[in-house]
Amino acid sequence: MIPYGRQSIDEEDIRNVVEALESDWLTTGPLVQRFEDEFASVTGSLFAVSLSSGTAALHGAMNAAQIGPGDEVIVPAITFVATSNAVIYEGGTPVFVDVDPDTLLLDPKQVREKITDRTRAIVAVDFGGQPCDYESLREIADEYGLILIADACHSLGAIYRGKPVGTLADLNCFSFHPVKPITTGEGGMVTTKSPRLAERIKRFRSHGIDRDFRQRTQAACHRYDMVELGYNYRLTDLQSALGLSQLGRLNHFTLRRNELAAQYDHLLKGIHGVEPLARAPGATHAFHLYVVKIGEDSGANRDQVFQAMRRQEIGVNVHYRPVYLNSYYRNELEILPGLCPQAEKVYAEILSLPMYPTMTEADLLRVVDILGVSLNAKNLAA
Ligand SMILES: *Cc1c(COP(=O)(O)O)cnc(C)c1O
């Protein structure tokens, strides 16, 4: 099976993790801080706070933004459920906004239309690794006094108008799940230029306690104060060892993903009715996903192509069904289908083709070959 995404682990990654395992610290030791410092430096941000997952990072961002009951937070209709779940964890209400059907990114015009006097924040999701239109989103956020949060779980390594992802929003959230741009197994990070927001997230990830174990040791003091309700959302030294070593190869990973995307672009020109998602000018893409639309004039439908390709051991996938169509959202938020028509329409056409740095040219040729065959009506009937 050629999967849609997978990690790339080398000998050095393994050596670094083993070394950490043999050190005095397994959980919050010196490597957590080093990984955060290095991550801040690579993304050009002032502060980076690690957490145990991308979901925890989003939850921490909502907490730092002081989202609470009665507050509305704008999220795109097409994203992973964790984006809007994080709003609900803090008692807020996610407000789904339709996406641009060409890019699956938030459409700033439609964002503006959904703003009410209860809106507190906008979450921009860099779908597939392509940065959102941050210039327009920043303008809207400033005009209405909203916090701009980036769900950059797909886009580490991307650049928007000369600025790296990680510096584009007030709070920028990353995931280190194995299919994401770099991995720590599970893991996440929030970057910000605000020392106040960074402090809040640090406290939040460790039970709401004002000082961590190392700070208490250094101060030779056993007392701590829990000042608010927090969680155990800490990343470990073991994971940070892997993160540091992966971060060193981020540029290589991003370049490789862009090479593969260019090859897909080229080969797909020969397939009628199959189009990659559009790319806005002025940004470099991180290509976490390579998503195509199986259009009507391909003569096939997405689910049939999906099944035909899966039967041939191509691990194609679909990212994502509009979040509010999940039963939890339909039941709890009483959202009806039809809320975001563009998202619902494009959802029926999208297919994620395999994309990961260790994918070979032969793998890619096989994917495109089987895609071509799968579009053929005779094979679909099988
Ligand atoms: C992966 C992902 C998350 C959640 O990250 P985890 O590390 O799996 O918790 C959130 N949002 C998006 C868009 C993602 O792709």
The ligand as an SDF file (V2000), in Angstrom:
LIG
                    3D

 15 15  0  0  0  0  0  0  0  0999 V2000
   -3.5680   17.2470   12.4010 C   0  0  0  0  0  0  0  0  0  0  0  0
   -4.4410   18.4190   12.5430 C   0  0  0  0  0  0  0  0  0  0  0  0
   -4.8730   18.8930   13.8000 C   0  0  0  0  0  0  0  0  0  0  0  0
   -4.6510   18.1470   15.0660 C   0  0  0  0  0  0  0  0  0  0  0  0
   -3.3500   17.8050   15.3220 O   0  0  0  0  0  0  0  0  0  0  0  0
   -3.0200   16.5370   16.2520 P   0  0  0  0  0  0  0  0  0  0  0  0
   -1.5500   16.6800   16.4700 O   0  0  0  0  0  0  0  0  0  0  0  0
   -3.3810   15.3090   15.4980 O   0  0  0  0  0  0  0  0  0  0  0  0
   -3.7930   16.6920   17.5200 O   0  0  0  0  0  0  0  0  0  0  0  0
   -5.6040   20.0720   13.8210 C   0  0  0  0  0  0  0  0  0  0  0  0
   -5.9300   20.7390   12.7050 N   0  0  0  0  0  0  0  0  0  0  0  0
   -5.5460   20.2990   11.4840 C   0  0  0  0  0  0  0  0  0  0  0  0
   -5.9260   21.0940   10.2900 C   0  0  0  0  0  0  0  0  0  0  0  0
   -4.8190   19.1230   11.3700 C   0  0  0  0  0  0  0  0  0  0  0  0
   -4.4890   18.6640   10.1580 O   0  0  0  0  0  0  0  0  0  0  0  0
  1  2  1  0
  2  3  1  0
  2 14  2  0
  3  4  1  0
  3 10  2  0
  4  5  1  0
  5  6  1  0
  6  7  2  0
  6  8  1  0
  6  9  1  0
 10 11  1  0
 11 12  2  0
 12 13  1  0
 12 14  1  0
 14 15  1  0
M  END
$$$$
